[in-house]
Amino acid sequence: MPAQIQGNTYLERIKGKISNASQLGGIETFVADNGAARGTRVAWINTGTGLRYKVVIDRAMDIADAFYSAHSLAWISHVGITAPQPFANKGIDWLRTFFGGLLTTCGLSHVGGPESDEHGDRGIHGNISNIPAELESIIQPDPLNGKTEMSITGVMRESKIFGPSLELRRTISGNLGEAYLHIHDEVTNRGNTPAPHMLLYHINFGFPLADQGSEIFWNGKMTLPDREGDDKIFNDKNDFHKCPAPIGIHKGTGEAVAFIDPVAGENSECVAGIYNKNLDLAVQLTFNKKQLPWLTNWQHWGEGEYVTGIEPGTHPPIGQAKARKNKELIFIQPGEKKIYDVRIEVLYEKNAINKFVNRFKDSH
């Protein structure tokens, strides 16, 4: 595994040894030209540490493929990347474009299953993941001039005449020589009436990071949805913090979901993630409980569809109608802005992995 190099040490090591910063890493944009993704804008981001990932600009700047060294981190569905389908917002149509990936954004006004009420019709997980970005900036690293920072920023608008009109401004950033990415989101109500708001970061881990024996880490009080099947995984007799082999009950639509009220540490910081001991590789998620008070753990261990999701959110995926009934639905006032930050970091040095694992030791 490559050593993680930071700050001045990194700049000192490369001094006088490169002509072009792209030799180390950076952001490369292109347009897919084949299959269901044809015509879709994509950005490959290479941190120069072994962590590299694909931002799908035309799909809300969500993240599809992600790798560390030789190992894939993310689950990619049978669907793969598709061009955006702005009207895939009825019933379960969203599933036709769900590529999984390291991140699929759910919201901005509904997170959960399809539903209808006096406030309208809503398909699974809202519209945002099928909205293309208007790019504002791409900032490349310039290590020859002492700059290792890089970022890509775009704006997505979930809007219609008469409202609601929500805008997501997303920046994904990082540094050459550091194996992490930071997602900074700003959701603003551009309309003139209060707008309902729900947001969930559907982060999906797949093989080989998620493999039989890999450990799933989170701390907090767990509750289950009011539906059949979740308690077959999430029960006292089953070690649901450890990935199993593929299981028969998860063929087809089989799955299990738990809603977690995560334990926050200093400065309201919450940590979760996954660790594969055989690979000596972990991925740590860090988020702020004041911004994202809920965590959802999705487990779908079907043969050929083997994935676990660790998903920070403003709500669990209960849907707008239930959140409204429970008086938990967020409303953004005209001109108001909500801020969200999620950090995804690859851990491969022993000390960093031990520190990550030990913080969950007493709770599992």
JOFEN-V329340 format. One line per field, one symbol per residue. psi: psi as a letter, one per 40 degrees, with the letter a starting at -180 (. if undefined). Layout:
psi=???
//
This chain:
psi=hiihhibddddddeheeidhdeddaahhiihieiaeehehhihhhheeedhiihhgdefffihbihihbehhdihhiddahiiigdfffhbedddeegebidhhhhaeehhaiiihaeeahhiheaedefhiihhdihhiigddeeheiiihhihhhgiiheiigihhhhhhiaihehgiihhhihhhheaeiihihihhgghhhaiedhiheihhhihihhiiigihddeddgieehgeehhiihideeibehiihihhgihiahffhihiaihhddefhihhhhihdddgeihhhhhgfiheghihhhgiidiigeiddddddefehhhhiheihhhihhhhhhheidddddddddeedee.
//
